[in-house]
């Protein structure tokens, strides 16, 4: 997990710089589709996913190393050809895990976060799951295991294949000529993220578009149907942790309320969105029926709240960078305490972004958690050796953050609610 953390330290500033370039380019061309609140939510989601992965908070029932030891027919050395073979097999693996995440109710829960943005930009590429704690699909790497592709090659190629999916989350790059026949392009992926009826559940490929063409899930972007982005049951929150478990919550409640025992069991494996008979009438949920006519979420935030949210996510990125760069120094179990602090931080400021009064509760929890770390350990996870005044800096930041949260919940949000009531 330490090696992956080092990779992310390099990748994070590159991703952030590209997001800023896209934002600047959109402003310059008067086609800005990178709202700051949406981007903060997206980056926060990426942080939660990265922290979960770096801390190893997931299980694999069948490891790739085990498959190689039992199934390898050949034993090949690591070279350029080996990496190319691994890349293609991983892309095949990615196509099917991606497709099943869209088509099976239970698996949609881990993927809905990625589609939850009602925009389409580089930042939304960072909306990745934190709710997937078990990898069930390692068996799709059996072809690589049979060929004897070393586990180290797979471990290196997996994050490369993931990072290469970042660039095509943009509306500024139009169709790309002959590359449209080979690679997944922004045009292909706009189709994938769209909720237009003609686009839903299409273009699941991750790098090579021919998987969709071979397996019957390809759809070209049409000039007559501009893509509309999001999910048909809109998230209605900026909180990435809430979004991660929304669909699971609906499945649990529907399974509990179902009178038919068959429905209680099969709901998990039915096509995504399936509910027992009459549940849409008996237990309605907010669903978009006209994709060209609905209100996007959170478009009326004050400039003060927007800039404070941006400041919070940037400060959180500093905390995360220190964690990823010092995992071995922090050590077990303290890295999990640090991870908890990051999760509570994101939950707190994203509740504030949603203008929920509960944000004061979560910010208070974060304040006492952070201060407790300082008083119990006497330093901030060995950072004092590099910056002796860090305890005072972090304590001051936590106190100011708590005061700002009190201000928004007690004054700004309350004032706006009173205006709405009186009007």
Secondary structure as GFF3:
##gff-version 3
##sequence-region A 1 423
A	DSSP	alpha_helix	2	29	.	.	.	ID=ss1
A	DSSP	alpha_helix	36	54	.	.	.	ID=ss2
A	DSSP	beta_strand	59	60	.	.	.	ID=ss3
A	DSSP	alpha_helix	64	71	.	.	.	ID=ss4
A	DSSP	alpha_helix	80	103	.	.	.	ID=ss5
A	DSSP	alpha_helix	105	115	.	.	.	ID=ss6
A	DSSP	three_ten_helix	122	126	.	.	.	ID=ss7
A	DSSP	beta_strand	134	135	.	.	.	ID=ss8
A	DSSP	three_ten_helix	138	141	.	.	.	ID=ss9
A	DSSP	alpha_helix	142	147	.	.	.	ID=ss10
A	DSSP	alpha_helix	151	163	.	.	.	ID=ss11
A	DSSP	three_ten_helix	177	181	.	.	.	ID=ss12
A	DSSP	alpha_helix	186	193	.	.	.	ID=ss13
A	DSSP	alpha_helix	210	215	.	.	.	ID=ss14
A	DSSP	alpha_helix	240	257	.	.	.	ID=ss15
A	DSSP	alpha_helix	261	266	.	.	.	ID=ss16
A	DSSP	alpha_helix	279	282	.	.	.	ID=ss17
A	DSSP	alpha_helix	303	325	.	.	.	ID=ss18
A	DSSP	alpha_helix	327	330	.	.	.	ID=ss19
A	DSSP	alpha_helix	334	353	.	.	.	ID=ss20
A	DSSP	alpha_helix	358	377	.	.	.	ID=ss21
A	DSSP	three_ten_helix	383	385	.	.	.	ID=ss22
A	DSSP	alpha_helix	390	407	.	.	.	ID=ss23
A	DSSP	pi_helix	408	412	.	.	.	ID=ss24
A	DSSP	alpha_helix	413	422	.	.	.	ID=ss25
###
